[in-house]
Amino acid sequence: MQLLPGFRDFYPEDCALRNYVLSVWRSVAARYGFVEYDGPVLEPIELYRKKSGGELVGQLFDFVDKGERHVSLRPEMTPTLSRMVASRERDYKKPLKWFCAPSFFRYEKQQRGRLREFFQLNCDILGDSSPAADAELLALLIDILRGFGLGPEDFVVRLSDRDAWLQFAQGKGVTVERLGDFLAVVDKLERSQEADNRRKLAEFGIELGAVRAFIAEPSGEAAKLQGIIADLTARGLEKYVAVDLTIVRGLAYYTGLVFEVFDRNGKERALAGGGRYDGLLELMSDGKVKMPALGFGMGDVVLANLISEVPHAKAKRDAWLAANRAAEVYVVVADEEHRTEALGVVQSLREGGWRTDFAFSAAKVGKQFQAAETLGAQFAVVVGAEWPELKIKALATRTEHSAAPAQLVSQLRALCVTQPSA
Ligand code: HAM
């Protein structure tokens, strides 16, 4: 039986990698005071048809359920989050700083960096329209990537502003109704032939040269990006951002600030993207709740590719994997006469917080040591004919120590401090 295209099996080694990504996401989000939430995997299709818009609508994993409802697996979180917050807006103090990191589904062509099921971290701030909130969210985005050991030479956050484009387009006579179509042309500018760009812009009565000049020297609303950059400069994070007006984002709900993150080599697709969606909660609540909001989504696929290509990020990941190996201690039963006592040792180690493993049936001592190495254990504790004397072997340094069962847990802890290389 073949896997469906774009879906993944997660064998234990794949799950370990995924857990690494999730653990960094969660710990940095928590450092910024974000709290975790979640929503349903399945939603009514209207939620995305009306609220996501753009190219996402063509990528929905939708079907009619047994109750004749037209539903879709979630392709993104923002419409769900907006619905959730709009319906219980009074229960929470503003600003809300919420994150989630579940899986999403998009019927996209499988390619490098894009799958049909992927994990995506979402961090959103709701109820604050200030540039300080914009800068805080961007600082979080940057610090998450720094949390993986990625530096300013590895990635860049490209900042842009839809209001600036709105001003530009209206100045050229583009109506509000046609704004989305105009932005779609800007969105594809770098990926299309110049002749096509020229022809498409002519439909709006705009010259390509004028668009290029605006990108080179943005004016009007784009000035507020400088304020955001000043805030990031105060935090020492300015080297991670650059103004780039070619970023407009493919989703319909974005209003002001928009941004995307790319690897510096330009080899990968976007690592993350987001922006302000100040009108979405109002739309979701039929005008009842007006609440500014902004956020970003960061997928696991491109991120994992980049981590494995950047040596210091890879080293950091591998150190985490080593520290989170399956067993820290392996109890070697060197004398079957003492298996009962060995079980007591195993139990006390586990109760002492050590990840502990052992062989279920009699095996040669050499085989048991091999098993310990395979599991990546730091220590072997040998239970043999000398019982109640135990032997602790530090597997990396091959040093040996005697221990009594009652002191085993504290002695291992002390050895961990004195033998950091173990
Ligand atoms: P998005 O740009 O559609 O934004 O997705 C954000 C990130 O999710 C992408 O940059 C990419 O890392 C990842 N991603 C998207 N599609 C796929 C895929 N098919 N396979 C693998 N990774 C993928 C949003 O989803 C917005 N809802 C983000 C947001 C949150 N805006 C405000 N709050």
Residues whose N, C-alpha, C, O or C-beta is under 5 A from the ligand:
A	BS01	HAM	P75 E76 M77 T78 R106 E108 G113 R114 L115 F118 Q120 N122 C123 A270 L271 A272 G273 G274 G275 L294 G295 F296 G297 M298 G299 V301
